[in-house]
Amino acid sequence: MRKLSPIAVLFAPAVLVAGLVGCGGGFVAVDGYDGTYVDAPPVGIEAYPAYEFNDGVVYDVNGRYYHNHGGRWVSYRSPPPHGPARHR
């Protein structure tokens, strides 16, 4: 059996704690807002209410808010705090 180096033993708990703290139910900060990356937006997203916002459009789909952020779709729990700028 191979022994762990003293450095590995020292850092192992820190790595474990960092991994646990980083698990926020899949939500990450995207431009400072709680969101999660999704593979694709809901089908027919263009039919839902949409608002112009900062760098694009935010779609309100049954209480979830979707935004194409840098080529990746993000789902937000609530509308961005700055509020939608204008209905499309």
N, C-alpha and C positions, 0 to 999 in steps of 0.2 A: 504494500500500500504506500502511495506517495504522500509525503508530508507537505502541508501547505507552508509557504514562506511566512515569516512574521508580518510582512507587509500585507499579504493577502488576508491573513487573519484579522488584521487591524481594519482593513477597508471593507470586508465582507458585510458587516452590519450596516455600514453607511450606504452601501449599494442597495441592500435590502430595503432600508427605510426610504431611500430616494425613490425606489420603484413603487412602494406602497403609497407614498405621498402623491406621486404623479398619476395615480389611478383615480380619475375624477368621474367615473361613470361614462367615459368616452368623450366628455366635453373638454374643449380646449379654448384658450383665448385666441380669438381671431379678430384682429384690429381692436383688442380690448374688450370684446363682448364674448359671453359664454356661448359657444357653438360646438357643433360636431360636424366633421366632414362626412358627406354621404356620397355613395357611388353615383347616384343620379337623382335629379329632382323628381317629384311626383309626375305621373303622366298627365299631360294637359295643363301644365303649370301656367301657361300663357292665359288660360281662361279665368284664373283667380285674380283678385285685386292686387294691383302692383303699384309700387311707389318708387319714384326716383330717389336715389340715396347715394350720397358721396360718389362712389366709383361705379355705379350701376343701378340695378333695380332690385328691390326687395319684394318678394311675393308672399302674400298672406294666405297660407293654405291650411284652413281649419285650425287656426290658432298656432300654427308653426310658421316660422318665417324663414324663407329660403333666399339665398343670394349666391350668385356666381362670383367667387372671390379668386381672382388670379387663375382662372381656368378650372377651378375645383368648386363643387357645390358645397355650401355650408348650410346647416339647419340651425336656427337659433331658437332658444326657449321663449324668448320675448322679443318684441321689436327693439332695435337698437335704441339706446337712451336718447340720442339726438332726435329721434322721431323721424317718421317718413317726411320727406320734404314736399312731395307733391304727388297726388294720385295720377296715374296714367290712364 
